[in-house]
Amino acid sequence: MSVDFFDCAICGESVCMCGYYVSCDCGRKWCSDECAAEDGWINEEENEDSDVYRSCKYCREEDFEDSELLKYALKGLEVTRSELIDMYKLEKE
């Protein structure tokens, strides 16, 4: 029998999935309510039928992963990732 772990999306702490953790409907997971709140997570009743709605700033598209922003920036700069690496190396010299 194995035990699954994940890294908290905010603090990076390794968390056992057999213990307490907070998760969003989009799949992001946090080690605590505090880390979840920092990521804009909400958990509230949506209507009179007590349907629970869970979301974070990423699934509400209020914020985006760094990888998505990098792809967008590279497209706007009209450079590839490799070209950007070369540019960065030259700047560091």
C-alpha positions in Angstrom: 0.0 0.0 0.0 1.4 3.4 -1.0 0.8 6.9 0.4 0.5 9.8 -2.0 2.1 13.2 -1.4 1.9 16.6 -3.2 3.7 19.9 -2.9 1.6 22.8 -1.7 1.0 25.3 -4.5 2.0 28.2 -2.3 4.7 27.2 0.2 5.9 24.1 -1.5 5.6 22.0 1.7 5.3 18.3 1.0 1.8 17.1 2.2 0.4 13.6 2.7 -2.9 13.2 0.9 -4.0 11.0 3.8 -4.1 14.1 6.1 -5.7 17.5 6.0 -5.3 19.5 2.9 -7.4 22.0 0.8 -8.2 21.4 -2.8 -9.9 23.3 -5.6 -12.3 21.9 -8.2 -9.5 22.7 -10.8 -7.1 20.4 -9.0 -4.8 22.8 -7.2 -3.9 21.7 -3.7 -2.7 23.5 -0.6 -1.4 22.4 2.8 -3.6 24.8 4.8 -6.5 27.2 4.6 -4.0 30.1 4.9 -2.1 29.0 1.8 -5.4 28.3 -0.1 -6.6 31.8 0.8 -3.3 33.3 -0.5 -4.1 31.7 -3.9 -7.6 33.3 -3.8 -9.5 30.0 -3.0 -13.1 30.4 -2.1 -15.5 27.7 -0.8 -19.0 28.9 -0.6 -22.6 27.8 -1.0 -23.7 28.8 -4.5 -27.5 28.6 -4.1 -30.4 27.6 -1.8 -29.8 23.9 -2.7 -26.5 24.1 -0.8 -24.4 23.3 -3.9 -20.8 24.0 -2.9 -18.7 26.1 -5.3 -14.9 25.9 -4.9 -12.6 28.0 -7.0 -9.2 29.7 -7.0 -7.8 32.7 -8.8 -6.4 30.4 -11.5 -9.6 28.6 -12.4 -11.4 32.0 -12.3 -8.7 33.3 -14.7 -7.7 36.1 -12.4 -4.1 34.9 -12.5 -2.1 32.6 -14.6 0.8 30.1 -14.2 4.3 31.4 -15.0 4.6 28.9 -17.9 1.5 30.4 -19.5 2.8 34.0 -19.1 6.2 33.0 -20.5 4.6 31.6 -23.6 2.5 34.7 -24.0 5.5 37.0 -23.5 7.7 35.0 -25.9 5.0 35.3 -28.6 4.8 39.1 -28.0 8.5 39.5 -28.1 8.6 37.3 -31.3 11.5 35.1 -29.9 11.8 31.5 -29.0 12.7 30.2 -25.6 16.1 29.2 -26.9 16.7 32.7 -28.3 15.6 34.2 -24.9 18.1 32.0 -23.2 20.9 33.2 -25.5 19.8 36.8 -24.9 19.9 36.3 -21.1 23.3 34.7 -21.3 24.7 37.7 -23.2 23.2 40.1 -20.7 24.8 38.2 -17.8 28.3 38.4 -19.3 
